[in-house]
């Protein structure tokens, strides 16, 4: 599972790197990737979601990943808890997040460690 907290409809370098890394890991282990796109409820820019989802599909295809799906979560819930809940519901083997999400305060690394029930790869 790769989680994207990017407001940029064209995706930041960190988000693209997370998608590529998740694709490569899935390819090595014959796995499936679930991309979870998290946006804040009521936040401006949600109209760009269609462009963001299209770009995610494009980046995954470019990375050679054909077995993936995209889930969009628009929430006011704590993002760290949301990541843990979604990972648990999906029975995810690993969560991939770029460290930009921590630096930009979209998630709290300590709370991720508490809520995520599987391995978490925090990319630099």
SEMISE-491444 format. One record per residue: residue number from 1; residue in three letters; x, y, z of N, C-alpha, C in turn. Coordinates in steps of 0.05 Angstrom, whole numbers, always signed. Layout:
<atoms>
<k:NUM, r:ALA, nc1:X, nc2:Y, nc3:Z, cac1:X, cac2:Y, cac3:Z, cc1:X, cc2:Y, cc3:Z>
...
</atoms>
This chain:
<atoms>
<k:1, r:UNK, nc1:+17, nc2:-23, nc3:+0, cac1:+0, cac2:+0, cac3:+0, cc1:+18, cc2:+25, cc3:+0>
<k:2, r:UNK, nc1:+13, nc2:+43, nc3:-18, cac1:+27, cac2:+68, cac3:-19, cc1:+7, cc2:+90, cc3:-13>
<k:3, r:UNK, nc1:+14, nc2:+109, nc3:+4, cac1:-4, cac2:+130, cac3:+12, cc1:+6, cc2:+157, cc3:+2>
<k:4, r:UNK, nc1:-12, nc2:+172, nc3:-11, cac1:-5, cac2:+197, cac3:-23, cc1:-20, cc2:+219, cc3:-10>
<k:5, r:UNK, nc1:-6, nc2:+239, nc3:+1, cac1:-19, cac2:+262, cac3:+14, cc1:-13, cc2:+288, cc3:-1>
<k:6, r:UNK, nc1:-9, nc2:+286, nc3:-27, cac1:+0, cac2:+307, cac3:-44, cc1:-23, cc2:+324, cc3:-54>
<k:7, r:UNK, nc1:-22, nc2:+350, nc3:-49, cac1:-42, cac2:+368, cac3:-59, cc1:-37, cc2:+375, cc3:-89>
<k:8, r:UNK, nc1:-13, nc2:+371, nc3:-98, cac1:-5, cac2:+378, cac3:-126, cc1:-18, cc2:+357, cc3:-145>
<k:9, r:UNK, nc1:-35, nc2:+366, nc3:-163, cac1:-48, cac2:+347, cac3:-181, cc1:-28, cc2:+333, cc3:-200>
<k:10, r:UNK, nc1:-4, nc2:+344, nc3:-203, cac1:+16, cac2:+332, cac3:-220, cc1:+36, cc2:+316, cc3:-204>
<k:11, r:UNK, nc1:+33, nc2:+315, nc3:-178, cac1:+48, cac2:+300, cac3:-159, cc1:+77, cc2:+310, cc3:-155>
<k:12, r:UNK, nc1:+85, nc2:+311, nc3:-131, cac1:+112, cac2:+320, cac3:-124, cc1:+132, cc2:+298, cc3:-130>
<k:13, r:UNK, nc1:+157, nc2:+304, nc3:-129, cac1:+178, cac2:+284, cac3:-134, cc1:+176, cc2:+262, cc3:-113>
<k:14, r:UNK, nc1:+170, nc2:+269, nc3:-88, cac1:+168, cac2:+250, cac3:-67, cc1:+145, cc2:+230, cc3:-72>
<k:15, r:UNK, nc1:+123, nc2:+240, nc3:-81, cac1:+100, cac2:+222, cac3:-87, cc1:+106, cc2:+204, cc3:-110>
<k:16, r:UNK, nc1:+119, nc2:+215, nc3:-130, cac1:+127, cac2:+198, cac3:-153, cc1:+146, cc2:+176, cc3:-144>
<k:17, r:UNK, nc1:+165, nc2:+183, nc3:-127, cac1:+185, cac2:+164, cac3:-117, cc1:+171, cc2:+142, cc3:-101>
<k:18, r:UNK, nc1:+151, nc2:+149, nc3:-85, cac1:+136, cac2:+129, cac3:-69, cc1:+122, cc2:+110, cc3:-88>
<k:19, r:UNK, nc1:+110, nc2:+120, nc3:-109, cac1:+96, cac2:+103, cac3:-129, cc1:+115, cc2:+84, cc3:-143>
<k:20, r:UNK, nc1:+138, nc2:+95, nc3:-151, cac1:+158, cac2:+78, cac3:-165, cc1:+168, cc2:+56, cc3:-146>
<k:21, r:UNK, nc1:+175, nc2:+64, nc3:-122, cac1:+185, cac2:+44, cac3:-102, cc1:+165, cc2:+22, cc3:-97>
<k:22, r:UNK, nc1:+140, nc2:+30, nc3:-93, cac1:+119, cac2:+10, cac3:-88, cc1:+116, cc2:-9, cc3:-112>
<k:23, r:UNK, nc1:+117, nc2:+3, nc3:-136, cac1:+116, cac2:-13, cac3:-160, cc1:+138, cc2:-33, cc3:-162>
<k:24, r:UNK, nc1:+162, nc2:-24, nc3:-157, cac1:+186, cac2:-42, cac3:-158, cc1:+184, cc2:-64, cc3:-137>
<k:25, r:UNK, nc1:+176, nc2:-58, nc3:-113, cac1:+173, cac2:-78, cac3:-92, cc1:+151, cc2:-98, cc3:-100>
<k:26, r:UNK, nc1:+129, nc2:-89, nc3:-111, cac1:+108, cac2:-108, cac3:-120, cc1:+118, cc2:-126, cc3:-142>
<k:27, r:UNK, nc1:+134, nc2:-115, nc3:-160, cac1:+145, cac2:-131, cac3:-182, cc1:+164, cc2:-152, cc3:-172>
<k:28, r:UNK, nc1:+180, nc2:-145, nc3:-152, cac1:+199, cac2:-165, cac3:-141, cc1:+185, cc2:-188, cc3:-126>
<k:29, r:UNK, nc1:+163, nc2:-182, nc3:-114, cac1:+149, cac2:-201, cac3:-97, cc1:+122, cc2:-210, cc3:-108>
<k:30, r:UNK, nc1:+118, nc2:-205, nc3:-134, cac1:+93, cac2:-213, cac3:-147, cc1:+69, cc2:-203, cc3:-131>
<k:31, r:UNK, nc1:+69, nc2:-178, nc3:-123, cac1:+48, cac2:-167, cac3:-106, cc1:+31, cc2:-148, cc3:-121>
<k:32, r:UNK, nc1:+11, nc2:-138, nc3:-107, cac1:-8, cac2:-118, cac3:-117, cc1:-4, cc2:-93, cc3:-101>
<k:33, r:UNK, nc1:-7, nc2:-70, nc3:-114, cac1:-4, cac2:-44, cac3:-101, cc1:-32, cc2:-31, cc3:-99>
<k:34, r:UNK, nc1:-37, nc2:-21, nc3:-75, cac1:-61, cac2:-5, cac3:-71, cc1:-51, cc2:+23, cc3:-65>
<k:35, r:UNK, nc1:-59, nc2:+43, nc3:-81, cac1:-52, cac2:+70, cac3:-77, cc1:-75, cc2:+84, cc3:-62>
<k:36, r:UNK, nc1:-69, nc2:+95, nc3:-39, cac1:-89, cac2:+109, cac3:-23, cc1:-83, cc2:+139, cc3:-25>
<k:37, r:UNK, nc1:-101, nc2:+153, nc3:-37, cac1:-98, cac2:+182, cac3:-40, cc1:-115, cc2:+196, cc3:-19>
<k:38, r:UNK, nc1:-102, nc2:+211, nc3:-1, cac1:-116, cac2:+223, cac3:+21, cc1:-117, cc2:+254, cc3:+17>
<k:39, r:UNK, nc1:-141, nc2:+264, nc3:+18, cac1:-145, cac2:+293, cac3:+16, cc1:-162, cc2:+301, cc3:+40>
<k:40, r:UNK, nc1:-158, nc2:+326, nc3:+49, cac1:-173, cac2:+336, cac3:+72, cc1:-201, cc2:+346, cc3:+62>
<k:41, r:UNK, nc1:-221, nc2:+339, nc3:+78, cac1:-248, cac2:+347, cac3:+73, cc1:-250, cc2:+377, cc3:+74>
<k:42, r:UNK, nc1:-262, nc2:+389, nc3:+54, cac1:-266, cac2:+418, cac3:+53, cc1:-242, cc2:+434, cc3:+45>
<k:43, r:UNK, nc1:-220, nc2:+421, nc3:+38, cac1:-196, cac2:+435, cac3:+30, cc1:-198, cc2:+444, cc3:+1>
<k:44, r:UNK, nc1:-189, nc2:+468, nc3:-5, cac1:-191, cac2:+477, cac3:-33, cc1:-172, cc2:+460, cc3:-51>
<k:45, r:UNK, nc1:-180, nc2:+457, nc3:-76, cac1:-163, cac2:+442, cac3:-95, cc1:-173, cc2:+414, cc3:-100>
<k:46, r:UNK, nc1:-196, nc2:+406, nc3:-88, cac1:-206, cac2:+379, cac3:-92, cc1:-215, cc2:+375, cc3:-121>
<k:47, r:UNK, nc1:-220, nc2:+397, nc3:-135, cac1:-228, cac2:+395, cac3:-163, cc1:-205, cc2:+384, cc3:-180>
<k:48, r:UNK, nc1:-180, nc2:+385, nc3:-170, cac1:-157, cac2:+375, cac3:-184, cc1:-154, cc2:+345, cc3:-181>
<k:49, r:UNK, nc1:-172, nc2:+333, nc3:-166, cac1:-169, cac2:+304, cac3:-160, cc1:-169, cc2:+287, cc3:-185>
<k:50, r:UNK, nc1:-185, nc2:+294, nc3:-205, cac1:-186, cac2:+278, cac3:-230, cc1:-159, cc2:+278, cc3:-243>
<k:51, r:UNK, nc1:-146, nc2:+301, nc3:-244, cac1:-119, cac2:+303, cac3:-256, cc1:-99, cc2:+286, cc3:-239>
<k:52, r:UNK, nc1:-101, nc2:+288, nc3:-213, cac1:-82, cac2:+273, cac3:-196, cc1:-86, cc2:+243, cc3:-200>
<k:53, r:UNK, nc1:-110, nc2:+234, nc3:-201, cac1:-115, cac2:+205, cac3:-205, cc1:-105, cc2:+196, cc3:-232>
<k:54, r:UNK, nc1:-109, nc2:+212, nc3:-252, cac1:-99, cac2:+206, cac3:-279, cc1:-69, cc2:+204, cc3:-279>
<k:55, r:UNK, nc1:-56, nc2:+222, nc3:-265, cac1:-26, cac2:+221, cac3:-264, cc1:-16, cc2:+197, cc3:-248>
<k:56, r:UNK, nc1:-30, nc2:+189, nc3:-228, cac1:-23, cac2:+165, cac3:-213, cc1:-24, cc2:+141, cc3:-231>
<k:57, r:UNK, nc1:-45, nc2:+138, nc3:-246, cac1:-47, cac2:+116, cac3:-265, cc1:-24, cc2:+116, cc3:-285>
<k:58, r:UNK, nc1:-18, nc2:+140, nc3:-295, cac1:+4, cac2:+143, cac3:-314, cc1:+31, cc2:+135, cc3:-302>
<k:59, r:UNK, nc1:+37, nc2:+144, nc3:-278, cac1:+63, cac2:+138, cac3:-265, cc1:+65, cc2:+108, cc3:-259>
<k:60, r:UNK, nc1:+43, nc2:+96, nc3:-250, cac1:+44, cac2:+67, cac3:-244, cc1:+49, cc2:+51, cc3:-270>
<k:61, r:UNK, nc1:+36, nc2:+59, nc3:-291, cac1:+40, cac2:+46, cac3:-317, cc1:+69, cc2:+49, cc3:-326>
<k:62, r:UNK, nc1:+80, nc2:+73, nc3:-324, cac1:+108, cac2:+78, cac3:-331, cc1:+127, cc2:+62, cc3:-315>
<k:63, r:UNK, nc1:+120, nc2:+56, nc3:-290, cac1:+137, cac2:+41, cac3:-272, cc1:+134, cc2:+11, cc3:-277>
<k:64, r:UNK, nc1:+116, nc2:+4, nc3:-295, cac1:+113, cac2:-24, cac3:-303, cc1:+94, cc2:-40, cc3:-285>
<k:65, r:UNK, nc1:+79, nc2:-26, nc3:-269, cac1:+60, cac2:-39, cac3:-250, cc1:+32, cc2:-40, cc3:-263>
<k:66, r:UNK, nc1:+23, nc2:-64, nc3:-268, cac1:-4, cac2:-67, cac3:-280, cc1:-25, cc2:-77, cc3:-259>
<k:67, r:UNK, nc1:-15, nc2:-88, nc3:-237, cac1:-34, cac2:-98, cac3:-217, cc1:-36, cc2:-78, cc3:-194>
<k:68, r:UNK, nc1:-53, nc2:-58, nc3:-197, cac1:-56, cac2:-37, cac3:-176, cc1:-84, cc2:-27, cc3:-177>
<k:69, r:UNK, nc1:-93, nc2:-16, nc3:-155, cac1:-118, cac2:-1, cac3:-154, cc1:-113, cc2:+25, cc3:-138>
<k:70, r:UNK, nc1:-131, nc2:+44, nc3:-142, cac1:-129, cac2:+70, cac3:-129, cc1:-154, cc2:+74, cc3:-112>
<k:71, r:UNK, nc1:-150, nc2:+81, nc3:-87, cac1:-172, cac2:+88, cac3:-69, cc1:-169, cc2:+117, cc3:-61>
<k:72, r:UNK, nc1:-190, nc2:+132, nc3:-62, cac1:-190, cac2:+160, cac3:-53, cc1:-204, cc2:+162, cc3:-27>
<k:73, r:UNK, nc1:-191, nc2:+175, nc3:-8, cac1:-203, cac2:+180, cac3:+19, cc1:-203, cc2:+210, cc3:+23>
<k:74, r:UNK, nc1:-227, nc2:+221, nc3:+26, cac1:-231, cac2:+250, cac3:+33, cc1:-241, cc2:+249, cc3:+61>
<k:75, r:UNK, nc1:-225, nc2:+261, nc3:+80, cac1:-230, cac2:+257, cac3:+108, cc1:-223, cc2:+281, cc3:+125>
<k:76, r:UNK, nc1:-234, nc2:+282, nc3:+148, cac1:-225, cac2:+301, cac3:+169, cc1:-212, cc2:+285, cc3:+191>
<k:77, r:UNK, nc1:-210, nc2:+259, nc3:+188, cac1:-198, cac2:+241, cac3:+208, cc1:-167, cc2:+246, cc3:+210>
<k:78, r:UNK, nc1:-156, nc2:+239, nc3:+233, cac1:-127, cac2:+240, cac3:+236, cc1:-114, cc2:+222, cc3:+214>
<k:79, r:UNK, nc1:-96, nc2:+233, nc3:+198, cac1:-85, cac2:+218, cac3:+176, cc1:-69, cc2:+193, cc3:+184>
<k:80, r:UNK, nc1:-54, nc2:+195, nc3:+206, cac1:-39, cac2:+172, cac3:+216, cc1:-57, cc2:+149, cc3:+223>
<k:81, r:UNK, nc1:-79, nc2:+155, nc3:+237, cac1:-98, cac2:+135, cac3:+244, cc1:-112, cc2:+124, cc3:+219>
<k:82, r:UNK, nc1:-118, nc2:+141, nc3:+200, cac1:-130, cac2:+132, cac3:+175, cc1:-112, cc2:+112, cc3:+160>
<k:83, r:UNK, nc1:-87, nc2:+118, nc3:+159, cac1:-68, cac2:+100, cac3:+145, cc1:-68, cc2:+73, cc3:+159>
<k:84, r:UNK, nc1:-68, nc2:+73, nc3:+186, cac1:-68, cac2:+48, cac3:+201, cc1:-94, cc2:+33, cc3:+196>
<k:85, r:UNK, nc1:-117, nc2:+47, nc3:+196, cac1:-143, cac2:+34, cac3:+192, cc1:-145, cc2:+22, cc3:+165>
<k:86, r:UNK, nc1:-137, nc2:+36, nc3:+144, cac1:-138, cac2:+26, cac3:+117, cc1:-119, cc2:+2, cc3:+114>
<k:87, r:UNK, nc1:-95, nc2:+4, nc3:+124, cac1:-76, cac2:-18, cac3:+123, cc1:-87, cc2:-43, cc3:+136>
<k:88, r:UNK, nc1:-100, nc2:-39, nc3:+159, cac1:-112, cac2:-62, cac3:+173, cc1:-136, cc2:-74, cc3:+157>
<k:89, r:UNK, nc1:-153, nc2:-57, nc3:+147, cac1:-176, cac2:-66, cac3:+131, cc1:-167, cc2:-82, cc3:+107>
<k:90, r:UNK, nc1:-146, nc2:-74, nc3:+94, cac1:-136, cac2:-87, cac3:+70, cc1:-118, cc2:-110, cc3:+76>
<k:91, r:UNK, nc1:-110, nc2:-113, nc3:+101, cac1:-90, cac2:-133, cac3:+108, cc1:-64, cc2:-129, cc3:+93>
<k:92, r:UNK, nc1:-55, nc2:-104, nc3:+92, cac1:-31, cac2:-96, cac3:+77, cc1:-6, cc2:-109, cc3:+89>
<k:93, r:UNK, nc1:+13, nc2:-115, nc3:+71, cac1:+38, cac2:-126, cac3:+80, cc1:+58, cc2:-104, cc3:+87>
<k:94, r:UNK, nc1:+55, nc2:-81, nc3:+73, cac1:+74, cac2:-59, cac3:+77, cc1:+60, cc2:-33, cc3:+69>
<k:95, r:UNK, nc1:+67, nc2:-11, nc3:+83, cac1:+58, cac2:+15, cac3:+76, cc1:+82, cc2:+31, cc3:+68>
<k:96, r:UNK, nc1:+80, nc2:+44, nc3:+44, cac1:+102, cac2:+61, cac3:+34, cc1:+92, cc2:+90, cc3:+35>
<k:97, r:UNK, nc1:+108, nc2:+107, nc3:+48, cac1:+102, cac2:+135, cac3:+50, cc1:+128, cc2:+151, cc3:+46>
<k:98, r:UNK, nc1:+126, nc2:+173, nc3:+32, cac1:+149, cac2:+190, cac3:+29, cc1:+152, cc2:+208, cc3:+53>
<k:99, r:UNK, nc1:+177, nc2:+213, nc3:+62, cac1:+181, cac2:+229, cac3:+86, cc1:+171, cc2:+257, cc3:+84>
<k:100, r:UNK, nc1:+166, nc2:+267, nc3:+59, cac1:+154, cac2:+293, cac3:+56, cc1:+127, cc2:+295, cc3:+71>
<k:101, r:UNK, nc1:+113, nc2:+273, nc3:+73, cac1:+87, cac2:+272, cac3:+87, cc1:+91, cc2:+278, cc3:+117>
<k:102, r:UNK, nc1:+114, nc2:+269, nc3:+128, cac1:+120, cac2:+275, cac3:+156, cc1:+130, cc2:+304, cc3:+159>
<k:103, r:UNK, nc1:+147, nc2:+312, nc3:+141, cac1:+158, cac2:+339, cac3:+142, cc1:+137, cc2:+360, cc3:+139>
<k:104, r:UNK, nc1:+116, nc2:+354, nc3:+123, cac1:+95, cac2:+373, cac3:+118, cc1:+72, cc2:+370, cc3:+138>
<k:105, r:UNK, nc1:+76, nc2:+353, nc3:+157, cac1:+56, cac2:+348, cac3:+179, cc1:+30, cc2:+336, cc3:+170>
<k:106, r:UNK, nc1:+30, nc2:+321, nc3:+147, cac1:+7, cac2:+306, cac3:+139, cc1:+2, cc2:+282, cc3:+157>
<k:107, r:UNK, nc1:+24, nc2:+270, nc3:+166, cac1:+23, cac2:+248, cac3:+185, cc1:+45, cc2:+252, cc3:+206>
<k:108, r:UNK, nc1:+41, nc2:+238, nc3:+228, cac1:+61, cac2:+238, cac3:+250, cc1:+74, cc2:+211, cc3:+250>
<k:109, r:UNK, nc1:+101, nc2:+210, nc3:+248, cac1:+115, cac2:+185, cac3:+247, cc1:+111, cc2:+168, cc3:+272>
<k:110, r:UNK, nc1:+109, nc2:+180, nc3:+295, cac1:+105, cac2:+165, cac3:+320, cc1:+77, cc2:+152, cc3:+319>
<k:111, r:UNK, nc1:+57, nc2:+167, nc3:+309, cac1:+30, cac2:+155, cac3:+308, cc1:+29, cc2:+133, cc3:+287>
<k:112, r:UNK, nc1:+44, nc2:+137, nc3:+265, cac1:+44, cac2:+115, cac3:+245, cc1:+55, cc2:+90, cc3:+257>
<k:113, r:UNK, nc1:+76, nc2:+92, nc3:+273, cac1:+87, cac2:+69, cac3:+287, cc1:+67, cc2:+56, cc3:+305>
<k:114, r:UNK, nc1:+49, nc2:+72, nc3:+317, cac1:+29, cac2:+61, cac3:+335, cc1:+5, cc2:+49, cc3:+320>
<k:115, r:UNK, nc1:-4, nc2:+62, nc3:+299, cac1:-29, cac2:+53, cac3:+286, cc1:-25, cc2:+34, cc3:+263>
<k:116, r:UNK, nc1:-3, nc2:+34, nc3:+249, cac1:+0, cac2:+17, cac3:+225, cc1:+8, cc2:-11, cc3:+234>
<k:117, r:UNK, nc1:-8, nc2:-31, nc3:+226, cac1:-4, cac2:-58, cac3:+236, cc1:+16, cc2:-75, cc3:+220>
<k:118, r:UNK, nc1:+31, nc2:-62, nc3:+202, cac1:+50, cac2:-77, cac3:+185, cc1:+75, cc2:-61, cc3:+182>
<k:119, r:UNK, nc1:+94, nc2:-71, nc3:+167, cac1:+119, cac2:-56, cac3:+162, cc1:+113, cc2:-30, cc3:+148>
<k:120, r:UNK, nc1:+128, nc2:-9, nc3:+155, cac1:+125, cac2:+17, cac3:+142, cc1:+151, cc2:+25, cc3:+131>
<k:121, r:UNK, nc1:+151, nc2:+32, nc3:+105, cac1:+175, cac2:+42, cac3:+92, cc1:+172, cc2:+72, cc3:+88>
<k:122, r:UNK, nc1:+188, nc2:+87, nc3:+102, cac1:+188, cac2:+116, cac3:+101, cc1:+211, cc2:+124, cc3:+83>
<k:123, r:UNK, nc1:+206, nc2:+133, nc3:+59, cac1:+227, cac2:+140, cac3:+40, cc1:+239, cc2:+167, cc3:+45>
<k:124, r:UNK, nc1:+265, nc2:+170, nc3:+42, cac1:+278, cac2:+196, cac3:+46, cc1:+272, cc2:+215, cc3:+23>
</atoms>
